[in-house]
Amino acid sequence: MTTSPFNPDTVRQTGFDRTKVTHWIAFGFGSGLSPKAPGTVGTLATIPLYLLMSPLHWTLYAGLLLIFTLFGIWVCGRVADDLGAKDPSAIVWDEFVGFLLTMIVAPPGWLWIVAGFLAFRLFDIWKPWPIRVVDRQVGGGLGIMLDDIIAGIMAALVLLALNWFL
């Protein structure tokens, strides 16, 4: 048995529809189809996008992040409706946005990418207050996105503190 993310069983279990562009985006271009830890795999899949965006002026980076966020609210809500689920784990566009938000304050270098990855995943998995409240009480595309946005902000604050102390 193969564990490829495009295993027909995985595709069937997640409800992924290869013919819908919205599914490709919400599923992180296929990274959300990982049978194990799709959020972590989705965050890892964001690193190349971050590397492409990191040389941009911060205003352009922030503008793209805003577009990705607003688009993500719509696309994640739509795909969750398609799947008939509140926040399917295979939807990882929220991880893309949360990690990119984390990294907006990061100095250049692989050490900071690793630190940002670890901080974001910690907050996204642990879900301390207020992330847990948002995750439980806010529905739709906004709910899917907002808990990861808050996790991204908290992780960014950790990176700022690390940079200040180092």
Salt bridges, closest charged atoms under 4 A:
ASP9 OD1 - ARG12 NH2 2.51
ASP82 OD2 - LYS20 NZ 3.58
ASP82 OD2 - HIS23 NE2 2.98
GLU95 OE2 - ARG121 NH1 3.88
ASP124 OD2 - ARG121 NH1 2.53
ASP124 OD1 - LYS127 NZ 3.31
ASP147 OD2 - LYS127 NZ 3.12
